[in-house]
Amino acid sequence: MTAEASKRQTMNMLMTLFWVLGLLLLATAGMIWSYGNLGVPAARQTQDQINMQTVWTPIVWNLGMFLLIFAIWGMALMRQDLDPMARLLMYFVAFIIILLIIVAPSLLFNRIP
């Protein structure tokens, strides 16, 4: 195996790992949000539940979104063996996710006023 092929294989594995880890972090953020919102009124929430909702959920969510977008862009750039239409679709999906974050950041894990 040449050095270039080894590097490409390593980067493909790393991008796949980032993709899976990003999706896992997004799911974990949803679980943390659910733990902090156990169906009780806001007046009866414990301080731990409030901290989970206001501190840890955005941290985990933002890290997951960063890894997911990085993985999609990285795979579209690094995977030369993919069909050009598949790579274009990956660019398009990453662009839509970025637009969603820029245009409507308040839609992500915020309470209804």
Secondary structure, DSSP 4 states (H G I P E B T S, - for coil): --HHHHHHHHHHHHHHHHHHHHHHHHHHHHHHHHHHTSS--GGG--HHHHHIIIIIHHHHHHHHHHHHHHHHHHHHHH-TTS-HHHHHHHHHHHHHHHHHHHH-GGGSS----
